[in-house]
Amino acid sequence: MYLIGGGITSLASAVYLIKDTGISGANIHILEQHGIVGGACDDAGDIKKGFVVRGGRMHEEHYVCYWELLSNIPS
């Protein structure tokens, strides 16, 4: 399975392909022409100084699909 572009749409698609269809993550390939994934939600920074994420509007409470997506990240 190939997903074109490393933006939030492809990243979300990969999550739901794994979660809802049982496709192995090893069989999902995200192709991105730039050196960073995330599209409008990419980040910059490091673990010591912290990170800055574009697309901050998505962190608002009413973006329920976004929060459901994030709930799939293992802790």
PQR file of N, CA, C, O and H, with PARSE charges and radii, in Angstrom:
ATOM      1  N   MET A   1       0.858  -1.153   0.000 -0.4000 1.5000
ATOM      2  CA  MET A   1       0.000   0.000   0.000 -0.0000 2.0000
ATOM      3  C   MET A   1       0.911   1.225   0.000  0.5500 1.7000
ATOM      4  O   MET A   1       1.792   1.352   0.850 -0.5500 1.4000
ATOM      5  N   TYR A   2       0.695   2.112  -0.948 -0.4000 1.5000
ATOM      6  CA  TYR A   2       1.482   3.340  -1.044 -0.0000 2.0000
ATOM      7  C   TYR A   2       0.573   4.541  -0.845  0.5500 1.7000
ATOM      8  O   TYR A   2      -0.491   4.640  -1.456 -0.5500 1.4000
ATOM      9  H   TYR A   2      -0.020   2.008  -1.639  0.4000 1.0000
ATOM     10  N   LEU A   3       1.005   5.447   0.013 -0.4000 1.5000
ATOM     11  CA  LEU A   3       0.291   6.700   0.264 -0.0000 2.0000
ATOM     12  C   LEU A   3       1.196   7.833  -0.217  0.5500 1.7000
ATOM     13  O   LEU A   3       2.382   7.871   0.112 -0.5500 1.4000
ATOM     14  H   LEU A   3       1.869   5.367   0.509  0.4000 1.0000
ATOM     15  N   ILE A   4       0.636   8.740  -0.986 -0.4000 1.5000
ATOM     16  CA  ILE A   4       1.417   9.832  -1.564 -0.0000 2.0000
ATOM     17  C   ILE A   4       1.293  11.071  -0.699  0.5500 1.7000
ATOM     18  O   ILE A   4       0.191  11.559  -0.449 -0.5500 1.4000
ATOM     19  H   ILE A   4      -0.327   8.709  -1.253  0.4000 1.0000
ATOM     20  N   GLY A   5       2.430  11.575  -0.246 -0.4000 1.5000
ATOM     21  CA  GLY A   5       2.471  12.762   0.596 -0.0000 2.0000
ATOM     22  C   GLY A   5       2.460  12.386   2.064  0.5500 1.7000
ATOM     23  O   GLY A   5       1.693  11.521   2.487 -0.5500 1.4000
ATOM     24  H   GLY A   5       3.325  11.178  -0.450  0.4000 1.0000
ATOM     25  N   GLY A   6       3.302  13.028   2.829 -0.4000 1.5000
ATOM     26  CA  GLY A   6       3.426  12.717   4.244 -0.0000 2.0000
ATOM     27  C   GLY A   6       2.641  13.649   5.140  0.5500 1.7000
ATOM     28  O   GLY A   6       3.049  13.913   6.271 -0.5500 1.4000
ATOM     29  H   GLY A   6       3.925  13.730   2.485  0.4000 1.0000
ATOM     30  N   GLY A   7       1.520  14.151   4.648 -0.4000 1.5000
ATOM     31  CA  GLY A   7       0.687  15.048   5.442 -0.0000 2.0000
ATOM     32  C   GLY A   7      -0.241  14.294   6.380  0.5500 1.7000
ATOM     33  O   GLY A   7      -0.208  13.067   6.466 -0.5500 1.4000
ATOM     34  H   GLY A   7       1.189  13.936   3.730  0.4000 1.0000
ATOM     35  N   ILE A   8      -1.060  15.053   7.073 -0.4000 1.5000
ATOM     36  CA  ILE A   8      -1.968  14.481   8.065 -0.0000 2.0000
ATOM     37  C   ILE A   8      -2.922  13.463   7.443  0.5500 1.7000
ATOM     38  O   ILE A   8      -3.315  12.505   8.109 -0.5500 1.4000
ATOM     39  H   ILE A   8      -1.086  16.050   7.003  0.4000 1.0000
ATOM     40  N   THR A   9      -3.298  13.653   6.182 -0.4000 1.5000
ATOM     41  CA  THR A   9      -4.216  12.715   5.536 -0.0000 2.0000
ATOM     42  C   THR A   9      -3.582  11.341   5.371  0.5500 1.7000
ATOM     43  O   THR A   9      -4.205  10.329   5.693 -0.5500 1.4000
ATOM     44  H   THR A   9      -2.978  14.430   5.641  0.4000 1.0000
ATOM     45  N   SER A  10      -2.353  11.296   4.874 -0.4000 1.5000
ATOM     46  CA  SER A  10      -1.675  10.005   4.725 -0.0000 2.0000
ATOM     47  C   SER A  10      -1.357   9.377   6.076  0.5500 1.7000
ATOM     48  O   SER A  10      -1.490   8.165   6.245 -0.5500 1.4000
ATOM     49  H   SER A  10      -1.847  12.118   4.613  0.4000 1.0000
ATOM     50  N   LEU A  11      -0.939  10.192   7.034 -0.4000 1.5000
ATOM     51  CA  LEU A  11      -0.634   9.649   8.355 -0.0000 2.0000
ATOM     52  C   LEU A  11      -1.884   9.079   9.010  0.5500 1.7000
ATOM     53  O   LEU A  11      -1.837   8.008   9.616 -0.5500 1.4000
ATOM     54  H   LEU A  11      -0.831  11.176   6.897  0.4000 1.0000
ATOM     55  N   ALA A  12      -3.001   9.788   8.890 -0.4000 1.5000
ATOM     56  CA  ALA A  12      -4.266   9.280   9.434 -0.0000 2.0000
ATOM     57  C   ALA A  12      -4.704   8.029   8.688  0.5500 1.7000
ATOM     58  O   ALA A  12      -5.182   7.073   9.298 -0.5500 1.4000
ATOM     59  H   ALA A  12      -3.039  10.658   8.397  0.4000 1.0000
ATOM     60  N   SER A  13      -4.542   8.033   7.372 -0.4000 1.5000
ATOM     61  CA  SER A  13      -4.905   6.850   6.589 -0.0000 2.0000
ATOM     62  C   SER A  13      -4.123   5.636   7.047  0.5500 1.7000
ATOM     63  O   SER A  13      -4.683   4.547   7.177 -0.5500 1.4000
ATOM     64  H   SER A  13      -4.154   8.809   6.876  0.4000 1.0000
ATOM     65  N   ALA A  14      -2.839   5.810   7.292 -0.4000 1.5000
ATOM     66  CA  ALA A  14      -2.013   4.698   7.759 -0.0000 2.0000
ATOM     67  C   ALA A  14      -2.516   4.177   9.104  0.5500 1.7000
ATOM     68  O   ALA A  14      -2.608   2.966   9.305 -0.5500 1.4000
ATOM     69  H   ALA A  14      -2.384   6.694   7.187  0.4000 1.0000
ATOM     70  N   VAL A  15      -2.838   5.077  10.017 -0.4000 1.5000
ATOM     71  CA  VAL A  15      -3.349   4.665  11.332 -0.0000 2.0000
ATOM     72  C   VAL A  15      -4.610   3.830  11.179  0.5500 1.7000
ATOM     73  O   VAL A  15      -4.724   2.757  11.772 -0.5500 1.4000
ATOM     74  H   VAL A  15      -2.763   6.061   9.853  0.4000 1.0000
ATOM     75  N   TYR A  16      -5.560   4.319  10.382 -0.4000 1.5000
ATOM     76  CA  TYR A  16      -6.835   3.607  10.262 -0.0000 2.0000
ATOM     77  C   TYR A  16      -6.722   2.336   9.414  0.5500 1.7000
ATOM     78  O   TYR A  16      -7.494   1.399   9.617 -0.5500 1.4000
ATOM     79  H   TYR A  16      -5.467   5.190   9.899  0.4000 1.0000
ATOM     80  N   LEU A  17      -5.781   2.285   8.472 -0.4000 1.5000
ATOM     81  CA  LEU A  17      -5.551   1.036   7.750 -0.0000 2.0000
ATOM     82  C   LEU A  17      -5.049  -0.046   8.702  0.5500 1.7000
ATOM     83  O   LEU A  17      -5.459  -1.203   8.610 -0.5500 1.4000
ATOM     84  H   LEU A  17      -5.153   3.046   8.308  0.4000 1.0000
ATOM     85  N   ILE A  18      -4.169   0.335   9.607 -0.4000 1.5000
ATOM     86  CA  ILE A  18      -3.657  -0.615  10.595 -0.0000 2.0000
ATOM     87  C   ILE A  18      -4.752  -0.996  11.585  0.5500 1.7000
ATOM     88  O   ILE A  18      -4.979  -2.175  11.852 -0.5500 1.4000
ATOM     89  H   ILE A  18      -3.836   1.274   9.682  0.4000 1.0000
ATOM     90  N   LYS A  19      -5.423   0.014  12.123 -0.4000 1.5000
ATOM     91  CA  LYS A  19      -6.417  -0.203  13.185 -0.0000 2.0000
ATOM     92  C   LYS A  19      -7.677  -0.911  12.683  0.5500 1.7000
ATOM     93  O   LYS A  19      -8.141  -1.862  13.312 -0.5500 1.4000
ATOM     94  H   LYS A  19      -5.239   0.972  11.906  0.4000 1.0000
ATOM     95  N   ASP A  20      -8.220  -0.468  11.584 -0.4000 1.5000
ATOM     96  CA  ASP A  20      -9.538  -0.940  11.149 -0.0000 2.0000
ATOM     97  C   ASP A  20      -9.500  -2.089  10.147  0.5500 1.7000
ATOM     98  O   ASP A  20     -10.471  -2.838  10.034 -0.5500 1.4000
ATOM     99  H   ASP A  20      -7.843   0.304  11.073  0.4000 1.0000
ATOM    100  N   THR A  21      -8.396  -2.240   9.419 -0.4000 1.5000
ATOM    101  CA  THR A  21      -8.357  -3.308   8.412 -0.0000 2.0000
ATOM    102  C   THR A  21      -7.333  -4.381   8.733  0.5500 1.7000
ATOM    103  O   THR A  21      -7.320  -5.440   8.107 -0.5500 1.4000
ATOM    104  H   THR A  21      -7.607  -1.632   9.511  0.4000 1.0000
ATOM    105  N   GLY A  22      -6.467  -4.108   9.716 -0.4000 1.5000
ATOM    106  CA  GLY A  22      -5.466  -5.101  10.100 -0.0000 2.0000
ATOM    107  C   GLY A  22      -4.265  -5.170   9.178  0.5500 1.7000
ATOM    108  O   GLY A  22      -3.450  -6.085   9.295 -0.5500 1.4000
ATOM    109  H   GLY A  22      -6.477  -3.247  10.225  0.4000 1.0000
ATOM    110  N   ILE A  23      -4.140  -4.215   8.259 -0.4000 1.5000
ATOM    111  CA  ILE A  23      -2.954  -4.194   7.394 -0.0000 2.0000
ATOM    112  C   ILE A  23      -1.730  -3.937   8.260  0.5500 1.7000
ATOM    113  O   ILE A  23      -1.750  -3.062   9.126 -0.5500 1.4000
ATOM    114  H   ILE A  23      -4.802  -3.471   8.164  0.4000 1.0000
ATOM    115  N   SER A  24      -0.682  -4.686   8.032 -0.4000 1.5000
ATOM    116  CA  SER A  24       0.562  -4.503   8.775 -0.0000 2.0000
ATOM    117  C   SER A  24       1.212  -3.179   8.388  0.5500 1.7000
ATOM    118  O   SER A  24       1.253  -2.814   7.213 -0.5500 1.4000
ATOM    119  H   SER A  24      -0.666  -5.397   7.329  0.4000 1.0000
ATOM    120  N   GLY A  25       1.718  -2.468   9.388 -0.4000 1.5000
ATOM    121  CA  GLY A  25       2.421  -1.213   9.118 -0.0000 2.0000
ATOM    122  C   GLY A  25       3.603  -1.400   8.181  0.5500 1.7000
ATOM    123  O   GLY A  25       3.983  -0.475   7.462 -0.5500 1.4000
ATOM    124  H   GLY A  25       1.685  -2.764  10.342  0.4000 1.0000
ATOM    125  N   ALA A  26       4.186  -2.594   8.187 -0.4000 1.5000
ATOM    126  CA  ALA A  26       5.310  -2.886   7.295 -0.0000 2.0000
ATOM    127  C   ALA A  26       4.892  -2.866   5.830  0.5500 1.7000
ATOM    128  O   ALA A  26       5.737  -2.744   4.943 -0.5500 1.4000
ATOM    129  H   ALA A  26       3.877  -3.345   8.770  0.4000 1.0000
ATOM    130  N   ASN A  27       3.611  -2.983   5.575 -0.4000 1.5000
ATOM    131  CA  ASN A  27       3.103  -2.989   4.199 -0.0000 2.0000
ATOM    132  C   ASN A  27       2.565  -1.633   3.762  0.5500 1.7000
ATOM    133  O   ASN A  27       2.001  -1.516   2.674 -0.5500 1.4000
ATOM    134  H   ASN A  27       2.924  -3.083   6.295  0.4000 1.0000
ATOM    135  N   ILE A  28       2.728  -0.622   4.584 -0.4000 1.5000
ATOM    136  CA  ILE A  28       2.272   0.730   4.251 -0.0000 2.0000
ATOM    137  C   ILE A  28       3.503   1.600   4.032  0.5500 1.7000
ATOM    138  O   ILE A  28       4.382   1.677   4.890 -0.5500 1.4000
ATOM    139  H   ILE A  28       3.186  -0.717   5.468  0.4000 1.0000
ATOM    140  N   HIS A  29       3.555   2.251   2.882 -0.4000 1.5000
ATOM    141  CA  HIS A  29       4.693   3.089   2.522 -0.0000 2.0000
ATOM    142  C   HIS A  29       4.186   4.492   2.222  0.5500 1.7000
ATOM    143  O   HIS A  29       3.316   4.681   1.372 -0.5500 1.4000
ATOM    144  H   HIS A  29       2.841   2.189   2.185  0.4000 1.0000
ATOM    145  N   ILE A  30       4.739   5.469   2.926 -0.4000 1.5000
ATOM    146  CA  ILE A  30       4.359   6.868   2.709 -0.0000 2.0000
ATOM    147  C   ILE A  30       5.481   7.537   1.931  0.5500 1.7000
ATOM    148  O   ILE A  30       6.629   7.564   2.374 -0.5500 1.4000
ATOM    149  H   ILE A  30       5.446   5.315   3.616  0.4000 1.0000
ATOM    150  N   LEU A  31       5.138   8.073   0.774 -0.4000 1.5000
ATOM    151  CA  LEU A  31       6.118   8.724  -0.091 -0.0000 2.0000
ATOM    152  C   LEU A  31       5.996  10.238   0.074  0.5500 1.7000
ATOM    153  O   LEU A  31       4.926  10.806  -0.143 -0.5500 1.4000
ATOM    154  H   LEU A  31       4.205   8.050   0.414  0.4000 1.0000
ATOM    155  N   GLU A  32       7.081  10.879   0.454 -0.4000 1.5000
ATOM    156  CA  GLU A  32       7.093  12.329   0.687 -0.0000 2.0000
ATOM    157  C   GLU A  32       8.312  12.920  -0.010  0.5500 1.7000
ATOM    158  O   GLU A  32       9.422  12.411   0.141 -0.5500 1.4000
ATOM    159  H   GLU A  32       7.950  10.418   0.631  0.4000 1.0000
ATOM    160  N   GLN A  33       8.112  13.984  -0.768 -0.4000 1.5000
ATOM    161  CA  GLN A  33       9.224  14.581  -1.507 -0.0000 2.0000
ATOM    162  C   GLN A  33      10.104  15.482  -0.647  0.5500 1.7000
ATOM    163  O   GLN A  33      11.256  15.733  -1.000 -0.5500 1.4000
ATOM    164  H   GLN A  33       7.210  14.398  -0.891  0.4000 1.0000
ATOM    165  N   HIS A  34       9.585  15.966   0.463 -0.4000 1.5000
ATOM    166  CA  HIS A  34      10.362  16.847   1.334 -0.0000 2.0000
ATOM    167  C   HIS A  34      11.022  16.040   2.451  0.5500 1.7000
ATOM    168  O   HIS A  34      10.710  14.863   2.633 -0.5500 1.4000
ATOM    169  H   HIS A  34       8.649  15.762   0.749  0.4000 1.0000
ATOM    170  N   GLY A  35      11.905  16.650   3.175 -0.4000 1.5000
ATOM    171  CA  GLY A  35      12.646  15.941   4.212 -0.0000 2.0000
ATOM    172  C   GLY A  35      11.906  15.792   5.530  0.5500 1.7000
ATOM    173  O   GLY A  35      12.484  15.303   6.501 -0.5500 1.4000
ATOM    174  H   GLY A  35      12.158  17.606   3.027  0.4000 1.0000
ATOM    175  N   ILE A  36      10.648  16.197   5.592 -0.4000 1.5000
ATOM    176  CA  ILE A  36       9.896  16.120   6.846 -0.0000 2.0000
ATOM    177  C   ILE A  36       8.453  15.730   6.531  0.5500 1.7000
ATOM    178  O   ILE A  36       7.885  16.170   5.532 -0.5500 1.4000
ATOM    179  H   ILE A  36      10.179  16.594   4.803  0.4000 1.0000
ATOM    180  N   VAL A  37       7.874  14.908   7.387 -0.4000 1.5000
ATOM    181  CA  VAL A  37       6.473  14.533   7.198 -0.0000 2.0000
ATOM    182  C   VAL A  37       5.590  15.385   8.094  0.5500 1.7000
ATOM    183  O   VAL A  37       6.076  16.050   9.008 -0.5500 1.4000
ATOM    184  H   VAL A  37       8.336  14.551   8.199  0.4000 1.0000
ATOM    185  N   GLY A  38       4.309  15.363   7.830 -0.4000 1.5000
ATOM    186  CA  GLY A  38       3.358  16.083   8.661 -0.0000 2.0000
ATOM    187  C   GLY A  38       2.570  17.138   7.921  0.5500 1.7000
ATOM    188  O   GLY A  38       1.533  17.591   8.405 -0.5500 1.4000
ATOM    189  H   GLY A  38       3.914  14.823   7.087  0.4000 1.0000
ATOM    190  N   GLY A  39       3.053  17.541   6.739 -0.4000 1.5000
ATOM    191  CA  GLY A  39       2.332  18.562   5.984 -0.0000 2.0000
ATOM    192  C   GLY A  39       2.110  19.807   6.826  0.5500 1.7000
ATOM    193  O   GLY A  39       3.059  20.370   7.372 -0.5500 1.4000
ATOM    194  H   GLY A  39       3.895  17.173   6.346  0.4000 1.0000
ATOM    195  N   ALA A  40       0.853  20.239   6.934 -0.4000 1.5000
ATOM    196  CA  ALA A  40       0.527  21.441   7.709 -0.0000 2.0000
ATOM    197  C   ALA A  40       0.663  21.216   9.211  0.5500 1.7000
ATOM    198  O   ALA A  40       0.518  22.156   9.993 -0.5500 1.4000
ATOM    199  H   ALA A  40       0.083  19.782   6.490  0.4000 1.0000
ATOM    200  N   CYS A  41       0.939  19.991   9.615 -0.4000 1.5000
ATOM    201  CA  CYS A  41       1.115  19.689  11.048 -0.0000 2.0000
ATOM    202  C   CYS A  41       2.540  19.242  11.332  0.5500 1.7000
ATOM    203  O   CYS A  41       2.775  18.522  12.303 -0.5500 1.4000
ATOM    204  H   CYS A  41       1.058  19.228   8.979  0.4000 1.0000
ATOM    205  N   ASP A  42       3.509  19.658  10.494 -0.4000 1.5000
ATOM    206  CA  ASP A  42       4.883  19.247  10.762 -0.0000 2.0000
ATOM    207  C   ASP A  42       5.394  19.963  12.002  0.5500 1.7000
ATOM    208  O   ASP A  42       4.764  20.893  12.506 -0.5500 1.4000
ATOM    209  H   ASP A  42       3.318  20.242   9.705  0.4000 1.0000
ATOM    210  N   ASP A  43       6.540  19.515  12.479 -0.4000 1.5000
ATOM    211  CA  ASP A  43       7.093  20.143  13.674 -0.0000 2.0000
ATOM    212  C   ASP A  43       8.572  20.406  13.480  0.5500 1.7000
ATOM    213  O   ASP A  43       9.203  19.908  12.548 -0.5500 1.4000
ATOM    214  H   ASP A  43       7.051  18.759  12.069  0.4000 1.0000
ATOM    215  N   ALA A  44       9.097  21.199  14.384 -0.4000 1.5000
ATOM    216  CA  ALA A  44      10.524  21.484  14.411 -0.0000 2.0000
ATOM    217  C   ALA A  44      10.933  21.565  15.874  0.5500 1.7000
ATOM    218  O   ALA A  44      10.131  21.927  16.735 -0.5500 1.4000
ATOM    219  H   ALA A  44       8.583  21.603  15.141  0.4000 1.0000
ATOM    220  N   GLY A  45      12.166  21.231  16.141 -0.4000 1.5000
ATOM    221  CA  GLY A  45      12.665  21.304  17.496 -0.0000 2.0000
ATOM    222  C   GLY A  45      13.354  20.026  17.906  0.5500 1.7000
ATOM    223  O   GLY A  45      13.670  19.173  17.077 -0.5500 1.4000
ATOM    224  H   GLY A  45      12.817  20.937  15.441  0.4000 1.0000
ATOM    225  N   ASP A  46      13.583  19.908  19.203 -0.4000 1.5000
ATOM    226  CA  ASP A  46      14.210  18.705  19.723 -0.0000 2.0000
ATOM    227  C   ASP A  46      13.718  18.437  21.143  0.5500 1.7000
ATOM    228  O   ASP A  46      13.015  19.257  21.733 -0.5500 1.4000
ATOM    229  H   ASP A  46      13.326  20.601  19.877  0.4000 1.0000
ATOM    230  N   ILE A  47      14.089  17.299  21.674 -0.4000 1.5000
ATOM    231  CA  ILE A  47      13.561  16.861  22.969 -0.0000 2.0000
ATOM    232  C   ILE A  47      14.003  17.773  24.116  0.5500 1.7000
ATOM    233  O   ILE A  47      13.295  17.886  25.116 -0.5500 1.4000
ATOM    234  H   ILE A  47      14.660  16.633  21.195  0.4000 1.0000
ATOM    235  N   LYS A  48      15.157  18.420  23.988 -0.4000 1.5000
ATOM    236  CA  LYS A  48      15.656  19.294  25.058 -0.0000 2.0000
ATOM    237  C   LYS A  48      15.011  20.677  25.026  0.5500 1.7000
ATOM    238  O   LYS A  48      14.643  21.211  26.073 -0.5500 1.4000
ATOM    239  H   LYS A  48      15.733  18.329  23.175  0.4000 1.0000
ATOM    240  N   LYS A  49      14.870  21.263  23.832 -0.4000 1.5000
ATOM    241  CA  LYS A  49      14.332  22.612  23.695 -0.0000 2.0000
ATOM    242  C   LYS A  49      12.828  22.638  23.501  0.5500 1.7000
ATOM    243  O   LYS A  49      12.196  23.683  23.654 -0.5500 1.4000
ATOM    244  H   LYS A  49      15.169  20.829  22.982  0.4000 1.0000
ATOM    245  N   GLY A  50      12.248  21.483  23.160 -0.4000 1.5000
ATOM    246  CA  GLY A  50      10.825  21.415  22.892 -0.0000 2.0000
ATOM    247  C   GLY A  50      10.547  21.492  21.405  0.5500 1.7000
ATOM    248  O   GLY A  50      11.463  21.622  20.593 -0.5500 1.4000
ATOM    249  H   GLY A  50      12.762  20.634  23.036  0.4000 1.0000
ATOM    250  N   PHE A  51       9.264  21.410  21.056 -0.4000 1.5000
ATOM    251  CA  PHE A  51       8.850  21.373  19.661 -0.0000 2.0000
ATOM    252  C   PHE A  51       7.824  22.459  19.375  0.5500 1.7000
ATOM    253  O   PHE A  51       7.083  22.889  20.259 -0.5500 1.4000
ATOM    254  H   PHE A  51       8.520  21.305  21.715  0.4000 1.0000
ATOM    255  N   VAL A  52       7.800  22.884  18.141 -0.4000 1.5000
ATOM    256  CA  VAL A  52       6.792  23.805  17.644 -0.0000 2.0000
ATOM    257  C   VAL A  52       6.055  23.066  16.531  0.5500 1.7000
ATOM    258  O   VAL A  52       6.683  22.515  15.627 -0.5500 1.4000
ATOM    259  H   VAL A  52       8.402  22.535  17.423  0.4000 1.0000
ATOM    260  N   VAL A  53       4.736  23.054  16.595 -0.4000 1.5000
ATOM    261  CA  VAL A  53       3.935  22.342  15.603 -0.0000 2.0000
ATOM    262  C   VAL A  53       3.051  23.344  14.887  0.5500 1.7000
ATOM    263  O   VAL A  53       2.315  24.102  15.517 -0.5500 1.4000
ATOM    264  H   VAL A  53       4.226  23.502  17.329  0.4000 1.0000
ATOM    265  N   ARG A  54       3.130  23.341  13.550 -0.4000 1.5000
ATOM    266  CA  ARG A  54       2.194  24.163  12.787 -0.0000 2.0000
ATOM    267  C   ARG A  54       0.827  23.494  12.852  0.5500 1.7000
ATOM    268  O   ARG A  54       0.715  22.362  13.322 -0.5500 1.4000
ATOM    269  H   ARG A  54       3.728  22.724  13.037  0.4000 1.0000
ATOM    270  N   GLY A  55      -0.180  24.160  12.401 -0.4000 1.5000
ATOM    271  CA  GLY A  55      -1.519  23.570  12.409 -0.0000 2.0000
ATOM    272  C   GLY A  55      -2.101  23.509  13.807  0.5500 1.7000
ATOM    273  O   GLY A  55      -2.915  22.635  14.106 -0.5500 1.4000
ATOM    274  H   GLY A  55      -0.089  25.079  12.019  0.4000 1.0000
ATOM    275  N   GLY A  56      -1.694  24.422  14.657 -0.4000 1.5000
ATOM    276  CA  GLY A  56      -2.145  24.427  16.042 -0.0000 2.0000
ATOM    277  C   GLY A  56      -3.647  24.511  16.209  0.5500 1.7000
ATOM    278  O   GLY A  56      -4.178  24.106  17.243 -0.5500 1.4000
ATOM    279  H   GLY A  56      -1.032  25.131  14.414  0.4000 1.0000
ATOM    280  N   ARG A  57      -4.340  25.032  15.208 -0.4000 1.5000
ATOM    281  CA  ARG A  57      -5.799  25.141  15.311 -0.0000 2.0000
ATOM    282  C   ARG A  57      -6.433  23.775  15.512  0.5500 1.7000
ATOM    283  O   ARG A  57      -7.514  23.666  16.093 -0.5500 1.4000
ATOM    284  H   ARG A  57      -3.908  25.362  14.368  0.4000 1.0000
ATOM    285  N   MET A  58      -5.765  22.734  15.035 -0.4000 1.5000
ATOM    286  CA  MET A  58      -6.321  21.385  15.164 -0.0000 2.0000
ATOM    287  C   MET A  58      -6.343  20.908  16.616  0.5500 1.7000
ATOM    288  O   MET A  58      -7.007  19.921  16.933 -0.5500 1.4000
ATOM    289  H   MET A  58      -4.887  22.822  14.563  0.4000 1.0000
ATOM    290  N   HIS A  59      -5.635  21.592  17.482 -0.4000 1.5000
ATOM    291  CA  HIS A  59      -5.618  21.211  18.892 -0.0000 2.0000
ATOM    292  C   HIS A  59      -6.808  21.773  19.664  0.5500 1.7000
ATOM    293  O   HIS A  59      -6.913  21.586  20.876 -0.5500 1.4000
ATOM    294  H   HIS A  59      -5.096  22.394  17.224  0.4000 1.0000
ATOM    295  N   GLU A  60      -7.696  22.458  18.963 -0.4000 1.5000
ATOM    296  CA  GLU A  60      -8.902  22.955  19.611 -0.0000 2.0000
ATOM    297  C   GLU A  60      -9.850  21.798  19.894  0.5500 1.7000
ATOM    298  O   GLU A  60      -9.858  20.797  19.177 -0.5500 1.4000
ATOM    299  H   GLU A  60      -7.610  22.611  17.979  0.4000 1.0000
ATOM    300  N   GLU A  61     -10.637  21.942  20.933 -0.4000 1.5000
ATOM    301  CA  GLU A  61     -11.486  20.866  21.432 -0.0000 2.0000
ATOM    302  C   GLU A  61     -12.470  20.303  20.406  0.5500 1.7000
ATOM    303  O   GLU A  61     -12.769  19.109  20.427 -0.5500 1.4000
ATOM    304  H   GLU A  61     -10.630  22.755  21.516  0.4000 1.0000
ATOM    305  N   HIS A  62     -12.976  21.156  19.509 -0.4000 1.5000
ATOM    306  CA  HIS A  62     -14.020  20.705  18.579 -0.0000 2.0000
ATOM    307  C   HIS A  62     -13.497  19.868  17.408  0.5500 1.7000
ATOM    308  O   HIS A  62     -14.298  19.398  16.600 -0.5500 1.4000
ATOM    309  H   HIS A  62     -12.733  22.126  19.493  0.4000 1.0000
ATOM    310  N   TYR A  63     -12.191  19.669  17.293 -0.4000 1.5000
ATOM    311  CA  TYR A  63     -11.630  18.795  16.258 -0.0000 2.0000
ATOM    312  C   TYR A  63     -11.631  17.352  16.779  0.5500 1.7000
ATOM    313  O   TYR A  63     -10.576  16.764  17.016 -0.5500 1.4000
ATOM    314  H   TYR A  63     -11.541  20.051  17.950  0.4000 1.0000
ATOM    315  N   VAL A  64     -12.822  16.801  16.951 -0.4000 1.5000
ATOM    316  CA  VAL A  64     -12.969  15.493  17.602 -0.0000 2.0000
ATOM    317  C   VAL A  64     -12.329  14.359  16.800  0.5500 1.7000
ATOM    318  O   VAL A  64     -11.815  13.413  17.397 -0.5500 1.4000
ATOM    319  H   VAL A  64     -13.679  17.279  16.758  0.4000 1.0000
ATOM    320  N   CYS A  65     -12.345  14.424  15.488 -0.4000 1.5000
ATOM    321  CA  CYS A  65     -11.716  13.371  14.681 -0.0000 2.0000
ATOM    322  C   CYS A  65     -10.210  13.371  14.890  0.5500 1.7000
ATOM    323  O   CYS A  65      -9.584  12.312  14.944 -0.5500 1.4000
ATOM    324  H   CYS A  65     -12.763  15.192  15.003  0.4000 1.0000
ATOM    325  N   TYR A  66      -9.636  14.547  15.007 -0.4000 1.5000
ATOM    326  CA  TYR A  66      -8.201  14.680  15.260 -0.0000 2.0000
ATOM    327  C   TYR A  66      -7.840  14.065  16.608  0.5500 1.7000
ATOM    328  O   TYR A  66      -6.851  13.339  16.711 -0.5500 1.4000
ATOM    329  H   TYR A  66     -10.145  15.407  14.963  0.4000 1.0000
ATOM    330  N   TRP A  67      -8.629  14.347  17.636 -0.4000 1.5000
ATOM    331  CA  TRP A  67      -8.350  13.807  18.968 -0.0000 2.0000
ATOM    332  C   TRP A  67      -8.535  12.298  18.993  0.5500 1.7000
ATOM    333  O   TRP A  67      -7.797  11.592  19.681 -0.5500 1.4000
ATOM    334  H   TRP A  67      -9.432  14.937  17.552  0.4000 1.0000
ATOM    335  N   GLU A  68      -9.516  11.799  18.246 -0.4000 1.5000
ATOM    336  CA  GLU A  68      -9.698  10.349  18.169 -0.0000 2.0000
ATOM    337  C   GLU A  68      -8.492   9.719  17.485  0.5500 1.7000
ATOM    338  O   GLU A  68      -8.035   8.652  17.894 -0.5500 1.4000
ATOM    339  H   GLU A  68     -10.115  12.372  17.687  0.4000 1.0000
ATOM    340  N   LEU A  69      -7.975  10.371  16.447 -0.4000 1.5000
ATOM    341  CA  LEU A  69      -6.778   9.889  15.774 -0.0000 2.0000
ATOM    342  C   LEU A  69      -5.614   9.815  16.749  0.5500 1.7000
ATOM    343  O   LEU A  69      -4.933   8.793  16.827 -0.5500 1.4000
ATOM    344  H   LEU A  69      -8.346  11.238  16.115  0.4000 1.0000
ATOM    345  N   LEU A  70      -5.382  10.886  17.488 -0.4000 1.5000
ATOM    346  CA  LEU A  70      -4.275  10.913  18.436 -0.0000 2.0000
ATOM    347  C   LEU A  70      -4.416   9.877  19.545  0.5500 1.7000
ATOM    348  O   LEU A  70      -3.415   9.417  20.095 -0.5500 1.4000
ATOM    349  H   LEU A  70      -5.935  11.717  17.425  0.4000 1.0000
ATOM    350  N   SER A  71      -5.638   9.511  19.874 -0.4000 1.5000
ATOM    351  CA  SER A  71      -5.855   8.520  20.937 -0.0000 2.0000
ATOM    352  C   SER A  71      -5.315   7.144  20.542  0.5500 1.7000
ATOM    353  O   SER A  71      -5.183   6.268  21.397 -0.5500 1.4000
ATOM    354  H   SER A  71      -6.451   9.884  19.427  0.4000 1.0000
ATOM    355  N   ASN A  72      -5.005   6.946  19.273 -0.4000 1.5000
ATOM    356  CA  ASN A  72      -4.450   5.680  18.813 -0.0000 2.0000
ATOM    357  C   ASN A  72      -2.941   5.573  18.977  0.5500 1.7000
ATOM    358  O   ASN A  72      -2.366   4.518  18.710 -0.5500 1.4000
ATOM    359  H   ASN A  72      -5.112   7.658  18.579  0.4000 1.0000
ATOM    360  N   ILE A  73      -2.302   6.630  19.403 -0.4000 1.5000
ATOM    361  CA  ILE A  73      -0.860   6.598  19.619 -0.0000 2.0000
ATOM    362  C   ILE A  73      -0.593   5.870  20.934  0.5500 1.7000
ATOM    363  O   ILE A  73      -1.098   6.283  21.978 -0.5500 1.4000
ATOM    364  H   ILE A  73      -2.769   7.488  19.620  0.4000 1.0000
ATOM    365  N   PRO A  74       0.189   4.800  20.897 -0.5600 1.5000
ATOM    366  CA  PRO A  74       0.452   4.062  22.146  0.2800 2.0000
ATOM    367  C   PRO A  74       1.233   4.928  23.127  0.5500 1.7000
ATOM    368  O   PRO A  74       2.078   5.730  22.728 -0.5500 1.4000
ATOM    369  N   SER A  75       0.946   4.759  24.395 -0.4000 1.5000
ATOM    370  CA  SER A  75       1.675   5.544  25.413 -0.0000 2.0000
ATOM    371  C   SER A  75       2.847   4.778  25.966  0.5500 1.7000
ATOM    372  O   SER A  75       3.565   5.285  26.827 -0.5500 1.4000
ATOM    373  H   SER A  75       0.260   4.108  24.719  0.4000 1.0000
TER
END
